[in-house]
Amino acid sequence: MPQIELDSAARREYRAQAHHLNPVVMVGGDGLTPAVRKEIDAALNAHGLIKIRVFGDDRAARELMYQELAAELSAAPIQHIGKLFVLWRPQPEKERSVDEDRMPGPRDVKVLKYSKRGGQRPEIKQLRVLGNQRLTPGGQVKRAKKPRLTSIKKRQAP
């Protein structure tokens, strides 16, 4: 698999984004083992832009390792400074399956309560509504109505 070629402007942009990142993969004394390659591939799939720290002292071996990783994993080599590598690869589209049993997550809702006297400002309340709750017209949070389950024995009784 060939490595991705980027122009200097794109490489500069990715270098700026990677500046604040911490290394996600550490390459120890054994070098690029299959487990390390697998972790780097998984990190590229998860993050897209990653930093790798190499603990070897041989500069030529690190440069060879850097080019080998970029070519093997079809990633773009962004930066190699000392013992740090920065690689980038576009993230694959994540498959999302629709789970029908899953309820929606919490959401934050602003509720305005108007005063009974006309000249005052309305009171603004921030409420968190969970997936099994609903907001009433009066601005109160109540549990959602669900049909009660009856036991099997009661359903079978005449």
C-alpha positions as CSV (number, residue, x, y, z in Angstrom):
1,M,0.0,0.0,0.0
2,P,1.5,3.4,-1.0
3,Q,1.8,6.2,1.6
4,I,-0.4,9.3,1.2
5,E,1.3,12.3,-0.3
6,L,0.3,15.7,1.1
7,D,1.2,19.2,0.0
8,S,3.2,21.4,2.4
9,A,0.1,23.5,3.4
10,A,-1.8,20.4,4.5
11,R,1.3,18.9,6.2
12,R,1.7,22.2,8.1
13,E,-2.0,22.2,9.2
14,Y,-1.7,18.6,10.5
15,R,1.6,19.5,12.3
16,A,-0.2,22.3,14.1
17,Q,-3.1,20.0,15.1
18,A,-0.6,17.3,16.4
19,H,1.4,19.8,18.5
20,H,-0.9,19.3,21.5
21,L,-1.4,15.6,21.2
22,N,0.3,13.0,23.4
23,P,1.8,9.9,22.0
24,V,-0.8,7.1,21.8
25,V,1.6,4.3,20.8
26,M,5.0,3.5,22.3
27,V,7.5,1.4,20.4
28,G,9.9,-0.4,22.7
29,G,13.2,-2.1,22.3
30,D,11.7,-5.0,20.3
31,G,10.8,-2.6,17.5
32,L,7.9,-2.9,15.2
33,T,6.3,-6.2,16.3
34,P,3.0,-7.3,14.7
35,A,1.2,-6.2,17.9
36,V,2.6,-2.7,17.7
37,R,1.7,-2.4,14.0
38,K,-1.9,-3.6,14.9
39,E,-2.1,-0.9,17.6
40,I,-0.9,1.8,15.3
41,D,-3.4,0.8,12.7
42,A,-6.2,0.8,15.3
43,A,-5.1,4.2,16.6
44,L,-5.1,5.6,13.1
45,N,-8.7,4.2,12.5
46,A,-9.9,5.7,15.8
47,H,-8.1,9.1,15.8
48,G,-6.8,9.8,12.3
49,L,-3.9,11.9,13.5
50,I,-1.5,10.2,16.0
51,K,1.9,10.6,17.6
52,I,4.1,7.6,18.2
53,R,7.1,7.6,20.5
54,V,10.1,5.3,19.7
55,F,12.5,4.3,22.5
56,G,15.3,3.2,20.2
57,D,18.6,5.2,20.0
58,D,19.5,4.4,16.4
59,R,18.6,7.4,14.3
60,A,18.8,5.5,10.9
61,A,16.6,2.7,12.3
62,R,14.0,5.3,13.4
63,E,13.9,7.0,10.0
64,L,13.5,3.6,8.3
65,M,10.8,2.7,10.8
66,Y,9.0,6.0,10.1
67,Q,9.0,5.5,6.3
68,E,8.0,1.8,6.7
69,L,5.0,2.6,8.9
70,A,3.8,5.2,6.5
71,A,4.0,2.9,3.5
72,E,2.7,-0.2,5.2
73,L,-0.3,1.5,6.8
74,S,-1.0,3.8,3.8
75,A,-0.7,6.8,6.0
76,A,0.8,10.3,5.4
77,P,4.1,11.0,7.2
78,I,3.6,14.4,8.8
79,Q,6.6,14.9,11.1
80,H,9.6,13.1,12.5
81,I,11.4,15.0,15.3
82,G,13.8,13.0,17.4
83,K,12.0,10.0,18.8
84,L,8.5,11.2,17.9
85,F,6.6,10.4,14.7
86,V,3.3,12.0,13.6
87,L,1.2,10.0,11.1
88,W,-2.2,10.9,9.5
89,R,-4.7,8.8,7.7
90,P,-8.3,9.7,6.9
91,Q,-10.7,8.0,9.3
92,P,-13.1,5.5,7.8
93,E,-16.8,6.1,8.0
94,K,-18.2,4.5,11.1
95,E,-21.1,2.1,10.7
96,R,-24.0,3.1,12.8
97,S,-26.7,0.5,13.5
98,V,-30.1,1.8,14.6
99,D,-31.1,0.2,17.9
100,E,-34.8,0.4,18.3
101,D,-34.8,-0.4,22.0
102,R,-32.5,2.4,22.8
103,M,-34.0,5.5,24.3
104,P,-32.7,9.0,23.6
105,G,-30.0,10.4,25.8
106,P,-30.2,13.4,28.2
107,R,-30.8,16.8,26.8
108,D,-30.6,20.3,28.3
109,V,-33.7,22.4,28.0
110,K,-34.3,26.1,28.9
111,V,-37.7,26.8,30.5
112,L,-39.1,30.3,30.7
113,K,-41.4,31.0,33.7
114,Y,-43.4,34.2,33.3
115,S,-44.4,36.2,36.3
116,K,-48.0,36.7,37.2
117,R,-47.2,40.4,37.4
118,G,-46.7,41.6,33.8
119,G,-43.7,44.0,34.2
120,Q,-41.1,41.5,35.4
121,R,-38.6,39.5,33.4
122,P,-39.3,35.8,32.9
123,E,-37.3,33.4,35.1
124,I,-35.0,31.2,33.0
125,K,-34.4,27.7,34.3
126,Q,-32.0,25.2,32.8
127,L,-33.3,21.6,33.2
128,R,-31.7,18.3,32.2
129,V,-34.3,15.9,30.7
130,L,-33.3,12.3,30.6
131,G,-34.4,9.8,28.0
132,N,-37.2,8.3,30.1
133,Q,-38.6,11.8,31.1
134,R,-40.7,14.4,29.4
135,L,-41.3,18.1,30.0
136,T,-44.9,19.2,30.9
137,P,-46.4,22.5,29.6
138,G,-46.0,23.9,33.1
139,G,-42.2,23.3,33.0
140,Q,-42.0,20.3,35.2
141,V,-40.0,17.1,34.5
142,K,-42.1,13.9,34.7
143,R,-41.4,10.3,33.9
144,A,-42.7,9.2,30.5
145,K,-45.8,7.1,30.5
146,K,-45.1,3.5,29.7
147,P,-47.6,0.7,29.8
148,R,-47.2,-1.4,33.0
149,L,-46.2,-5.0,32.4
150,T,-48.3,-7.7,34.0
151,S,-47.0,-11.0,34.9
152,I,-47.5,-14.0,32.7
153,K,-49.7,-15.7,35.2
154,K,-52.1,-12.8,35.4
155,R,-52.2,-12.6,31.6
156,Q,-53.2,-16.3,31.3
157,A,-55.8,-16.1,34.1
158,P,-59.4,-16.0,32.8
